[in-house]
Amino acid sequence: MRILAFSDVHRDLEACAGLIRAAEEADLVLGAGDFATSHEGLTEVMDALAPLAAKAVFVPGNNESLSALRDATTATVLHGETCTKSGVTIAGLGGGIPPLPPLPWGSWDLTEEEAETALAGIGSADILVLHSPPKGVADVVDGKGSVGSVALRDAIERIQPRLVVCGHIHDCWGRSGSIGTTSVNNLGPAPTWFEL
C-alpha cells in the first residue's frame, strides 16, 4: 500500500493543490490535522481537498474541532476510533495534547487523561494518525524542549502500530524516530510517502 501523509496545511491552498497532484499515486491519504488556522478557513481547505476524500483518513488538529471537521468533509474522520481500508486498520486521535496555554482563539485541546481515555479501547492498529506527537519523538519546540504527550507515547507502546504520523510541532516537521519497532513521523504540509 502506497500512503501519502501530511499535516498542518493551515489554509495553504497551494499546498493543497500539490497534495491533490501527488495523491494520484496514493492508495491511502492520511491528514494529521490543522487544516484550518485559528478555526478559520476549514471549509475552503476541505473543498480543495475534496478529490482525496474517498481514500482519505483525517484527524482534527487543534485549529479545528472534531465536529467542524466532520461537518466539512466526506473523508473518514477518526477521533478515538478505528477504521479499515484495504485490510489495514487505522486508528486516530486529534487535538492538541497536552493543552496549549490559553489562546484567544480557543485551541481545540485534550488533557493527557482525556487522550488516555479516548485511546483506551483501541487494542490494535497498523497505523495511528495523531495530530500531536508522543513525548520524546519529533516533539521539540525551540527554547521549550520536549512538549509531546505521555499518553500518546504510552498508547503507542501498548498498541504497537507499524506506523505513526503526526504534526502539530512545526519545529519538527520532517523529523522521525521510533518507539520500540514503531516508526513515528512528524509530517508538515508537503507530501510524505510511506509503503506499508
Protein Blocks (a to p, Z undefined) as FASTA:
>chain_A
ZZdddehklopaklmmmmmmmmmmpcbdcdeejjbgehiaklmmmmmmmmmmmmgccddd
fkbcfklmmmmpcbdcdehiacdeehiacdddedjdddddddfkopadddfklmmmmmmm
pmbdfbdcdfbdcehiapacehklpabdfklmmmmmmnopabdcdehilmlgoiacdehj
bccddebjcdcdddZZ
